[in-house]
Every structure is written in C-alpha cells, then in structure tokens.
Amino acid sequence: MNNRISLHLSNSLALVILAMAQVVHCADLKLSGATYLGGPQADEASAIDVAPDKSIVFAGKILGDKFGKTPTALLGGGSGVVIRFNATGAEVLSLTRIGGSVDDMEVNRSNGQIAVIGDFGAALLSPDANEILWHRKLDPDGGGAVASNGRRIAIGNKATVAALHGKRVTIFKSNGFVGSFILHRNSYVEDVAVDDDTGRVVVVGFDNKRLSALNKSCPNCPVQVAFMYAYDLKGNRAWTNYEWTGNECDNGNEADSRGLRIALGRDGKLVFGAESAGGNSIFRFNPRKLGEQNQVIGDKYNHPYNTAANHISYYARLDPATGELLKGQFLLARKGDNRGNAVRMAAVAADEKGNVYVAGVATYSMDEQNLPTVEGKAVAQAGGFVLVVSPDFSKRLLWTTFETDSYASTPKAIAAATGTAAIASDAQKDAMVTVAPIQKEAGNPSKDSPDVYLAVWSTDGQR
C-alpha cells in the first residue's frame, strides 16, 4: 500500500473553498422507524433495498429471533435471513431463512423479485420471499480469488442477474445460465451492477501495481490502482475506466485508490463509491484522461487540502452506456487543527431525482456546524454516517450519524427510492436512536457481537 504523498493548500485557499460550500441545513431528522435486530449472538447486516410496493427488504445473518413471525425456510433454512418490513420500517411483514448467511441482495425494480447470494449460491426469490424461482450453486473457488469484499449480486429490471464470487462474474436470466467470465489479472474484485436498459454488467475493484523505478518520491513502491469495467451479457468488454499503470501514477498520483462499490441509481445513472489514501489520487481527474480535473469542490469536507495518507472517500455519477463520468467528489473529515481525517466508504445509492446517498464511517469530525439532531437527540460527530448530496454535488442535503455515542455502528448498506431511504448497519454499542422499535431493547451489542440496526426515513425530511 502506498501512503507517502499528501496534497496541501494554503489556509487562504481553504477559506475560499469554504465560502463556496452550499449546505442545506437539516435541523432535525425524523425517522419513521429505527430498531435493533438480533440477540446476544453476533448478527450481521448485508443489504437493504426498497421494493416496488415500498416495502423495505433487508438481508443478512441473524441467529434465533423470529420477530413474531413464523419463518419460511428455504434451502433448509439457517441463519441467513431476508426480512421484509412495511414502508415505515416499523412492522415485520415476513421472515425468510436461507443458508448460513446472505451476503448480498437486490430487488428487481420492475416486479419485486429478490436476488440473493450467500453460502448456498445464488437464488431468485418471489417478491414475498416465500418461494425460490431459481437456485444455482456457484464455483466455490470463484476463479482463483484472493481477498475480495464478499459475494455480491445485482439484478436488472429485465431480470438479468450478475453474481460476483471471487473473481468470477456469472450471469443468469430467468430461463437459466447465460455465461460467466473471470477477471484473472485483477487483484481485488469488489462489486457488480446490472443495467438491463443498456445491456451492461459493470465491475469495480483495484489492483496492486508498482510505481516506476524512476519515481522521484518512491522508486518501485507499490501502489493500488482502481478499475471499472463494463461488459455485455456475453462477457465482452464494452468500456474501461481508470486502470492506469504504475508508471502513469508516478509523480503526482501516488496515493492508493480503491474501487469499492458500484450501483445503478434509480435515475438510471451509475453511482460509484471508492476511497484513496490521501488526496493525491487518480480520482482527482477524468477516469480516461489524467490531468483533466473532474471533482466538484464544495467546502473543506470535499477538498482534500492539508491531508496526509488518511483514507478518504470518493463518489461519482456515470453514464452506464458509455462510462462517461458526470460528476465526482471527495469526502473527508477534519480534525480540530483543520488537518484532514479519515472517512471510509461502505455503500452508495441514488434515488429517482439523482440525489446520491453514501454510507460509511467517519472519524472526528464531520461538519459539526450543520449536524442535525435525529428525533430531537444530539448525535455524535463521528461514527457510522449517512450522506445525501444533490445530483450535481453542489448541495449537501444531509450528513449525520444515528448514534448518541461515537463509533457505535458500522453501516453496511443503504437504499433510497419512492420518497423513502433506509440504512442497515452493524451496531457495536447500545447507543443508536430508535423510533417505533420492533425490538424493544438491544441484544447487548459489542464489537465482537454486534446487533443489526435498521433506520428508515422520508427523503422529504432531508431538506
């Protein structure tokens, strides 16, 4: 990993940047439902989505609890769960148990069918999660995987399913297997998205490469370089973003860069989530033309001046047909002396208007001057957060935690559609704001034995 170079700007320039900020202050965020899920065992959140009927669909691993429902057991049942909630998140509609864990899930936006992936393989469930429409086992080797970010799955509005397991992407349609391909030469393959309207399957991750022997700062040093590829349904490459060589990252772009998350927004655009070790990364520039600026500069939390090698986040909107970058922006925290501090990306989404939603963990401190209360309660300035920005990235509509004590949760997934947003997290402390909780008390959450935390709110309340 390459953590050597930082990007510095003068304090006077920082004041100019700060003056450019457009923050829409949310005084108090109201939640329609917020609850712990799980008991004293280690429970885990994996995915969350909003179905066409506005129900909230959650997936993960929860041991033991029934939430007042008789579970539907699929493929022998197990600790893996798909739980459907009503539109407010305050009522359980159904509980389905499938496999030892559900690693990822996405809902078909046209018909509500639920694509899931886990230790059981890949499966497509009926909209009520009571029936398996099809099930396929997956190659356990996944094409010779090294560490990746778990199994991932995506489904398009015409029922194309792409399953990422290791370095292999396997594509299914309702009538069965379509094909698969392996990203042999890539180091870390992290996420997949499907756009049925353009016939694209998009994959992101990052590679271990080396700077050139002539690099002035660190000859032959390792550097991680993000990639983004789009394929047609036959596995033919359609377009490429990033994937610069180590030599191309020399002398100015040496910070590690990682592609972590990709999703098709409800507005039909791709939304990309990434991070870099410091501000001098390739994400400053057009993904196909190094040196051509692309980032939208807001305030000091979007511009990585006075930033060393701390990990900061990056999010972007792209055209799925061509891969053209539409907007991109950094996100970082600030210490009391105005030095940059870490923000770690976990999940991204976009609603029908193109507002972008980001979830992750921020260190001290977020934008405390514009930090809202949540249900009238003061919340921590660091920890598991949600960020909402306008489609052109000029306005920050919401940036908050749901914690009354810092570092109480780790977000795993976020979703937004039809006027509703939802976040699913692993809670490590009994310090989360709850509203109309399904589970009255936390299950004694800790770092080693977390509870699931679910929060739902109306997106009108962000403004």
Secondary structure by P-SEA (a helix, b strand, c coil): ccccbbbbbcaaaaaaaaaacccccccbbbbcbbbbbbcccbbbbcccccccccbbbbbbbbccccccccccccccccccbbbbbccccccccbbbbccccccccccccccbbbbbbccccccccccccccccbbbbcccccccccccccbbbbbcccbbbbbbcccbbbbbccccccccccccccccccccccccccbbbbbbbbbbbbcccccccccbbbbbbbbbbbbccccccccccccccccccccccccbbbbcccccccccbbbbbbcccccccccccccccccccccccccccccccccccccbbbbbcccccccccccccccccccccccbbbbbbcccccccccbbbbbbbbccccccccbbbcccbbbbccccbbbbbccccccccccccccccccccccccccccccbbbbbbbbcccccccccccccccccccccbbbbbbbbbbccccc
